[in-house]
Amino acid sequence: MKKNNPFPYSDDNKRYHTFNYYLKHRFHDKVFKVPLNAGFTCPNRDGRCGVGGCTFCSALGSGDYAGNVQDDLMTQFEKGFEMMARKWPNGKAMAYFQAYTNTYGPIEKIKQCIEPFMKKEDVLAICIATRADCLEEEVIEYLQKCTETKEIWLELGLQSIYNETAERINRGHTFECFEQAIQLLSKTNIKICVHLMNSLPYETKEMMIESARVVGQMPIHAVKIHMLHLIKSTRMAQQYEEEKFHLLTMEEYVDVVLEQLKVLPASIIIQRLTGDGVMEDLIAPEWTLKKVCVLNEIDKAMAKNDLIQGMNVE
């Protein structure tokens, strides 16, 4: 760690606990995610608790960069690995089941998807995107068994702790359901990453910060913080055309993220501080396409104001 950096989880100029830092110290290798589409769906798409999916979600179920579902999973992986290896020739992989809800289905299908990657030596960990209401006891038991061989991550799409927001975005389950899932997972060796989304319709800055603060007090390992993307052909995009609710500017987003980092304990890994929208499908905000610029602004503001992750944790 650089002498002038007061943050304990850093080897460079970052003042927050990056995923790269964690992976480097955990595996002593460069590790990258290879996104996959296993052909699952979601309970708020197929009618179990709703239809249409979350109102912000694209037709690809937040798997816009995942593999081609027409290819089998191993073909998807090999293609993705080859692409990532061009940048990091000596890197190792994390198989990332990204699109839709990857524990929503028969346990046999879940096992068929995961088992081949449990046997691959160049896969150091497996990451599974899912929902709090799609974690049956037998699924958790199976994934806990998998932790004996590989590191297992579950990514839970919470977005907000507020039930009124959940109803507005058609999430399909309550915050209390999420809390119950976290309590079950906390008794296992499964790693937990929680997704938070800033600038959801009619949420205030204080609500976004409170979501981070509350989640930070829970027994989790990581968070991903995203800015809302308005994507073509989504219900959220249609709603925006009708209501023109406020979207955070880049300056406002950076300000919110700084406050969120201050209330997240330093031990919690920050897997992401901004998201990737597909340029051709993105309606707004266009500034989110400047991912490096956003991250640089966060770094500069933290250094200028002598901020570190967790400094306001009670």
Secondary structure, 3 states (H helix, E strand, C coil): CCCCCCCCCCCCCCCCCEHHHHHHHHHCCCEEEEEECCCCCCCCCECCCCECCCCCCCCCCCCCCCCCCCCCHHHHHHHHHHHHHHHCCCCEEEEEECCCCCCCCCHHHHHHHHHHHHCCCCEEEEEEEECCCCCCHHHHHHHHHHCCCCEEEEEEEEECCCHHHHHHCCCCCCHHHHHHHHHHHCCCCCEEEEEEEECCCCCCHHHHHHHHHHHHCCCCCEEEEEECCEECCCHHHHHHHHHCCCCCCHHHHHHHHHHHHHHCCCCCEEEECCCCCCCCCEEECHHHHCHHHHHHHHHHHHHHCCCCCCCCCC
